[in-house]
Amino acid sequence: MRSAIKTSPRENHWRTAMMTIVAAVWTLGAAPRAHGMPIPFMYAGIPVIPDPTISMSGISQPFWGWAGGPPSIRINPDHWAIMPQGTQQFLLDHERGHWALGHSARRAASLPLAQKEWDADTFAARAMMRSGEHALLDQHIRWLRWLAVTMPSPLPPYAPWHVQADHVLAVAAEFAPARK
């Protein structure tokens, strides 16, 4: 038997707003791929919602529904517009990885943030390789290498850009024999 969880009027407002956004996006029937898609859209059953308030270091943030709503991916549309397609795809798969790996669950609270990010990167790289998106993953790796020489490193606990690129490349190498 479920116990009733008391929510504040503010939480109810956010829950209603999230469900309205999810319903609107779902009704639009957006394509499952990111390329050329305006935000909002659905990706793998998760609504992708514009959020211009998040910084470059947090371009996409999973919102696990602190008000009890469904997961969503929040993306700064200004940053999204300048990303190559491979990085957009990687970002979506990375955030989907947080959800699939249970990073919102209480049991995951003890995992360090750096480990969660590393695991989500691994999930995204493997998802792209499994779906045959080798060229897009290569494009993302090139983007990370470009960031490494043009931008400051992200703040801890996030790994420097070149370390992220090396990690994604190593995951992609797991699939080398199957690659044509």
Secondary structure per residue as TSV (DSSP state, phi and psi in degrees):
chain	resnum	aa	ss	phi	psi
A	1	M	-	360.0	131.9
A	2	R	-	-81.2	138.0
A	3	S	-	-88.3	148.3
A	4	A	-	-73.2	132.8
A	5	I	-	-104.1	122.3
A	6	K	-	-79.2	133.9
A	7	T	-	-123.7	149.5
A	8	S	-	-78.9	163.5
A	9	P	H	-57.9	-35.0
A	10	R	H	-64.6	-44.0
A	11	E	H	-63.0	-40.5
A	12	N	H	-62.5	-39.0
A	13	H	H	-60.6	-48.2
A	14	W	H	-64.2	-39.7
A	15	R	H	-62.3	-45.7
A	16	T	H	-62.6	-44.5
A	17	A	H	-62.1	-44.3
A	18	M	H	-62.4	-45.2
A	19	M	H	-65.0	-35.5
A	20	T	H	-64.5	-44.0
A	21	I	H	-64.4	-45.6
A	22	V	H	-59.9	-45.5
A	23	A	H	-63.1	-41.8
A	24	A	H	-64.7	-45.5
A	25	V	H	-65.8	-42.7
A	26	W	H	-62.3	-39.6
A	27	T	H	-62.5	-35.2
A	28	L	H	-65.7	-22.0
A	29	G	T	61.3	44.1
A	30	A	-	-62.0	151.3
A	31	A	-	-64.3	154.4
A	32	P	S	-77.3	-7.6
A	33	R	S	-105.2	155.4
A	34	A	-	-84.7	-33.5
A	35	H	T	-52.4	122.9
A	36	G	T	72.7	9.6
A	37	M	-	-89.9	127.9
A	38	P	-	-73.5	152.2
A	39	I	S	-90.7	135.2
A	40	P	S	-89.2	159.2
A	41	F	E	-159.1	172.0
A	42	M	E	-100.5	139.6
A	43	Y	E	-133.6	116.9
A	44	A	T	51.8	39.3
A	45	G	T	81.0	4.2
A	46	I	E	-112.7	127.6
A	47	P	E	-69.7	136.4
A	48	V	E	-105.9	119.9
A	49	I	E	-121.4	135.8
A	50	P	E	-70.2	139.1
A	51	D	-	-147.0	91.1
A	52	P	T	-69.3	-3.9
A	53	T	T	-85.2	-14.9
A	54	I	S	-83.8	149.3
A	55	S	-	-84.4	171.1
A	56	M	G	-59.5	-35.3
A	57	S	G	-72.6	-12.0
A	58	G	G	-131.4	52.7
A	59	I	S	-53.5	-40.9
A	60	S	E	-129.4	130.6
A	61	Q	E	-131.0	128.1
A	62	P	E	-70.5	140.3
A	63	F	E	-116.0	105.6
A	64	W	-	-84.6	15.9
A	65	G	-	73.2	55.1
A	66	W	T	-53.8	-20.3
A	67	A	T	-94.6	13.1
A	68	G	S	91.1	6.3
A	69	G	-	-83.8	-179.2
A	70	P	-	-76.8	165.4
A	71	P	-	-66.5	154.3
A	72	S	E	-148.2	163.7
A	73	I	E	-114.7	128.2
A	74	R	E	-107.9	131.2
A	75	I	E	-132.2	136.2
A	76	N	-	-75.5	114.1
A	77	P	H	-63.3	-28.6
A	78	D	H	-66.5	-39.9
A	79	H	H	-73.9	-38.5
A	80	W	H	-57.0	-40.5
A	81	A	H	-64.8	-24.7
A	82	I	H	-99.2	-5.8
A	83	M	S	-79.3	142.7
A	84	P	-	-67.2	159.0
A	85	Q	H	-55.6	-40.3
A	86	G	H	-62.2	-37.3
A	87	T	H	-72.9	-36.6
A	88	Q	H	-59.9	-47.0
A	89	Q	H	-63.5	-43.8
A	90	F	H	-60.4	-43.4
A	91	L	H	-59.4	-46.1
A	92	L	H	-63.0	-44.8
A	93	D	H	-67.8	-34.2
A	94	H	H	-61.5	-48.5
A	95	E	H	-68.3	-36.7
A	96	R	H	-62.8	-33.8
A	97	G	H	-62.0	-40.8
A	98	H	H	-56.6	-43.6
A	99	W	H	-67.4	-48.4
A	100	A	H	-64.6	-31.6
A	101	L	T	-86.1	-0.2
A	102	G	T	73.4	28.7
A	103	H	T	-67.8	-11.4
A	104	S	T	-89.9	-12.2
A	105	A	S	-73.4	154.1
A	106	R	G	-58.8	-34.8
A	107	R	G	-64.6	-23.5
A	108	A	G	-86.3	-6.2
A	109	A	G	-61.3	-28.2
A	110	S	G	-80.4	-13.8
A	111	L	S	-72.0	134.5
A	112	P	-	-64.2	148.1
A	113	L	H	-56.7	-40.3
A	114	A	H	-59.7	-38.6
A	115	Q	H	-67.7	-40.8
A	116	K	H	-61.7	-42.7
A	117	E	H	-65.4	-42.9
A	118	W	H	-61.1	-45.2
A	119	D	H	-63.8	-40.3
A	120	A	H	-67.4	-36.1
A	121	D	H	-63.3	-43.2
A	122	T	H	-61.7	-45.5
A	123	F	H	-57.4	-47.0
A	124	A	H	-63.6	-45.5
A	125	A	H	-62.3	-43.5
A	126	R	H	-66.0	-40.4
A	127	A	H	-60.9	-42.8
A	128	M	H	-68.2	-39.3
A	129	M	H	-66.7	-42.4
A	130	R	H	-63.8	-31.2
A	131	S	T	-92.1	10.4
A	132	G	T	77.6	18.6
A	133	E	-	-93.8	48.7
A	134	H	H	-60.7	-45.0
A	135	A	H	-64.3	-38.6
A	136	L	H	-67.6	-37.7
A	137	L	H	-66.9	-40.9
A	138	D	H	-59.8	-39.3
A	139	Q	H	-62.6	-41.1
A	140	H	H	-64.1	-42.0
A	141	I	H	-61.7	-42.6
A	142	R	H	-62.4	-38.5
A	143	W	H	-61.7	-45.1
A	144	L	H	-61.5	-40.9
A	145	R	H	-66.5	-36.3
A	146	W	H	-65.9	-43.2
A	147	L	H	-59.3	-36.3
A	148	A	H	-62.0	-29.2
A	149	V	H	-100.7	-10.2
A	150	T	H	-116.5	-18.2
A	151	M	S	-125.9	153.8
A	152	P	-	-63.7	153.7
A	153	S	-	-64.6	149.0
A	154	P	-	-64.7	155.6
A	155	L	-	-73.9	148.4
A	156	P	T	-56.7	145.7
A	157	P	T	-91.1	7.9
A	158	Y	S	-77.3	141.7
A	159	A	-	-73.7	152.4
A	160	P	-	-57.7	155.4
A	161	W	H	-54.2	-46.1
A	162	H	H	-66.7	-31.9
A	163	V	H	-69.5	-40.4
A	164	Q	H	-60.9	-43.5
A	165	A	H	-61.3	-44.9
A	166	D	H	-62.1	-39.6
A	167	H	H	-64.6	-47.8
A	168	V	H	-62.7	-40.1
A	169	L	H	-62.7	-40.4
A	170	A	H	-64.6	-39.5
A	171	V	H	-64.9	-43.4
A	172	A	H	-61.7	-33.2
A	173	A	H	-64.0	-24.6
A	174	E	T	-58.7	-25.2
A	175	F	T	-100.4	4.7
A	176	A	G	-53.2	-44.5
A	177	P	G	-61.8	-30.2
A	178	A	G	-84.8	-10.2
A	179	R	-	-81.6	139.5
A	180	K	-	-100.5	360.0
